[in-house]
């Protein structure tokens, strides 16, 4: 199994465990996509992909429709996607992705979480070298198409890792190749279950049980913030010990 796949398996259950947080996160992404590219999924590939994610997460249809409608609502906040980077205690790198209508509020909150838990917020771009930014697609296997054939075909579209996972196939590719991979899969009749962007750490750091407990308090505090969409880190997961 590849590094990206093993990392994702270790954190998948935790990330998708809280349905209300998942719906909020996807809802914001849908609003941002609809605002940027229009409310019609047939002409907005990013919105189309996010609607697939909503379906995979069992998000109610009316919740999806409200998120799309919010993009044209003059009274709703204008969300901007922004990232924050810093170090938690014990030298663990933490990458935070947020969608906020008030960056001043959000950065103040994120900084306070780091400070109160023995970490420090760094400058934007300071941790980029520690993570690979990946496009991740979950697709249904297609009859008559082998994994080897699929891998050979998708290399030209920026896919660099393919792994079977239960009843689906997980594809990993370059962040900037997301649109090309999506277009290939749609044009060739593959069923896309969901897709996302992941920041895969280049190297995982071991921590003690006590250090893990302290770091998890910080990570959970960040994840609880209503503006936060994703949190990535390079702490080795317990299941890999």
C-alpha positions, 0 to 999 in steps of 0.5 A: 500500500502507498503512503497516501493510502495508509495515511488516509485509512488511519484518519478516515473514520475520525474525519467523517465521524461527526455528520453535522460537522461534515454537512457544514463543511460540504455546505460551505464548499458548495456555496463557495463553488456555486458563487464562483462557477454558477448554481448549475452543476451541469456547467460547474464541474466543481459544484458537480463534484461536491454534490457527489460528496454530499450524496456520499455523506447522506446529506439531505437534498434540501440542505444541498439546495439551501447551500446553493441558494446561499451563493446568491443570497445578498445577506449571507456571508462572503466565504473566502478559503484560507489556510493557516500553518503552525507547529503544535507542541513537540514539533508537530506540523499542523495545517489548517484549512478554513472557509470564513467571512471574517479572516480577522476573527478566524486568525485570532481564534486559530492563533489562540488555540495554538498559543494556549496548547503550547504551539505557535502559528507560523506564516503562510507557506511555511509548512508547504514543503512538509505536505504533498497537496493531492487530489483524491477520487473515490470511484466504482470499479468498472467492468472490463477495466483492470487496475493496471490498465486504469493506472496506465491510462491515468498517468497522463492525467496526473494520477500517481497512486491507485489503491483498491479500498473495500468496494471502491478504487481510490485515486491520488493525483496532483492537486493542480490536475483535479479538473483533468482527472475529473474530466477523464473519469466523467468522459469515460463513464466512471462513477465518481463516489466522492472527491476531495483534496488532501495534504499528505505529510511527507514524513510522520513523527512518532510521539509518546502517549502523553504527547499524543493526548496533548496534541489531540486536545489542540487538534480537536479544539481547532476542528471545533471552530465553525470556520475550520474545514480541514486539519492536517498534521504529521503526527503518526497515527495510533493505528500505525504504531 
